[in-house]
């Protein structure tokens, strides 16, 4: 995959599973699979227990366990690093905001200690769909490059990559704008995915300099029952709105 002059720490986990059989692993493909040459490393965050905050789902998890995770996330904040804190919003704030999505089981929430990418993975409690959310600051020539809003020219890089990946999979990409109460999202969905294969919608917005990348993954025959990605975006709006208020308070 070609990298433009905007070299991104994390790009497009979306659309990689488009056209893949639903009989395999239901976990969305990772950013690292999309761009192995980036600085992001899945192994880094999962193996560095002393330097990364990772919360996994557990039936016996207690409130004090969540507090321990939050304390660890707070300890990772570097006030001099814009990938750690920007516009008054920290990676710990994102960690807390993505800890839970209403109606979903949180499988894993983590902060990559090297890249400050915050990732959440979720399974719906009742419907056959899974979701993945990432929050990250792009890099330009190796330096952090926070985006101002979802209409930043660099956002076209993300959308263009999704378009290319869907097209290469033999499907037609359909792009739309979805507005939730507090955010504008740009989404790309594959059209005419055959039954039995995976439909993976990618949506993007920007908050406090970070790209918020959302994957909504469902087997094609369940699309009508599950509904569009808009439903997931509405839930995420509730989680992220307080961070937008925090950002406004620091303006």
N, C-alpha and C positions, 0 to 999 in steps of 0.2 A: 504494500500500500504506500502511495506517495505521501510524503510529508511536505507541507508547504512551509514558507518561511515562518509561519506561526507554529513553532514546535510545541506540541501540546503534551502536558504531563499525562493526561488521560483523555481518551477519545472513544466514543462510539462503541459501547458494548451492544448497541442496538443492531438489529437486522442480521447479525451473524447467524442466528438460529433460524432465520426465515428459510423455509424450504426444507428444514431438517425434520426427520421423523420424530414424532412425539414419543417414541418408544425408548429413547435414550435418556440421558441425564437431564432432569428438568431445571437444573441450575443455569441461569443465563450465562453465556460466555463472558469472560472477564475482559477488561480493558487490555490487560497484558497479552491476551491472545490476539487482540486486534492490532496492537502495536508493540511487538516485543522489544523494539529498540527504545521505548520510552524508559524513563527512570522509575516508573511505577513497578512494583514487584509484589505479587500476591503473597509470596512466601515471606517477604519482609515483615508485613504486618501480622501475619498469623503466627510467626515463630518468635518474634521479639516481644515476649510477654512483659519485659521490664520497660520497654520504651513505646509500646503502643497500647491503646485502649481498645479492647475487644469484648463485646458483650454477646454471648450466645444464649439462645432460648433454653429455658429449663423449667420444668414443672415445679421445681422447688425453689426457684429464685425468690429472694426476699428483697424488700425495699432497701435494706442496708447494703446488699450486693450492688444494686444500681447506684447507690451513693458512692461506693468504692470505685465503680467504673467512671462515674462523673468526676470524682476527685482525681483519678488518673488522667482523664482527658484534660482537666483544668491544668494539671502539671505539665502538659505537653505544649501549652500555649507560649509562643515566643512573641512578645510585643514588637520586636524589630523585624519580624518576618511577615510580609503581606499575605503569604499563603497560609499563615497561622491566624492572623487577625487583620481584618480590613473593614473600614467604615464602622468600627466598634463592634463587629460581630466576629466571634472566635470559632475555631474548629470545635471547641467544647460546646458552644451553643448549637452548632449543627449536629453534633453527636447526640445531644439531648433531644433536639427537634425530630431527629430521625429514629429515635429509640423505639417508637411505637406508632403504627398507623392503624386507625380505627378499623376493625373488621379483619385485620391481618395478624398472623403469627409472626413475630420478629425472629428470624432465624439467626441473624448475625448483624451486629453493628460494629464497625471498626474504623479506626483512624490509622492510616499508614504513616509510620513515624518518619519516613524519609521524604514523603511527598506531601503529607498533610491532606491526602484524599480521604474524605469521609464516605463510607459505603454502608448501605443497609440492604439486607436481603430479606424478603418476606413471602410467606405463603398465605393465601386467603383462607379464612377459617371455614367458609361454607362453599365457595365457588372454586372451580378448577382453573385457577389462574395464579401466577406468581409475579412478583415485582422486584425490581432492583432500582435503588436510587443512589446516585453519586453526586458529591459536591466537591468541586475542585477549581483551583485557579490555573488557567492556562499559562504556558511559558512562551516567551518570544525570545529567540536566541539565547535560551538558557535562563532568562530572567523572568520573574513573575510578571504576568500581564493581566491584571484584573480587568474584567469587562464592565462597561457602564450599564448596559441594559441588554435585553434580548435582541434588540435591533442593531447592536454593534456589528460593524462589517465582518469581524472575525467569526461571528456566529454562522455565517454562510459556509465556513469550512466544515463545521459539524454537519449541517444539513446536507451539504454536497457529498460528504462521505457516506451518509445514510442512503442518499439517492443512488450513489454508485454501487453500493453493496447490494441493495435491493434489485437493481437492474441486472447486476452480474448473477444474481440468483434466479433470474428469469421472470421476475415480476415487475409490475408497474408501481413506482412510488407515488403516493398521493400525499401532498403536503397541505396542512391546514393550520389555522391559528385557533387556539382554544383559550378563551378568557375565563378565568376563575375570579372570585371577588377581589383578589389582591395581586394577581399576576397574569401576564400574557405569556402563553406557551406556544412554541412552534413544534408541531408534531409531523412525523412522517410515518405512514402506514403502507405496507405492501398490499396491493390489490390482487384479487383473484388467486389467493393461496388455496391449493387443493385441500380437500378434506383429509384429515389424518396428519397434516403437517402444521408447523408452528407459525402462528401469526405474532410477530413481535413489533409493537409500535414503539417508536422512540420520540420522546418529547423533551424540550429544553426550555429553560428560562434562566434568568440571571438574578442573583441576590447577593448583595454585599461583595461584588467583584467576582463571585464564584458562578461557574456554570452549574446548574442543577440539571442533571441528566436522569431521565426516568425511563425505565423499560417496563412495558406492560405485555406480558407473554401469556398466550392462551392457544390451545389447539383449535384449529379452524372451525371444527364442528361445534365448538362451545362458545364461539364468538357472540352469537345472539343472546345466549343465556347470561354470559358474563357481562356484556355491555361494553361500551367504548372505554378508551383510556381516560376520557373526561371524568369518569367517576373516581378514578384513582387520583387525578389531579385536584379534584375538589377536596378530597381528604388531605392531600399534602398541603393545600392552601391553608387549611386550619393549623397545620403544624408549623408552617414557615412564616405565617403572618406576624407572629410576635417578634421574629427576627427582623422583619421589615420595619416594625415599629422601633426596635432597638437601633437599627441603622438610621432611621429618621431622627431619633433622639440625639445621635452623634453628628448629625449634619451641621 
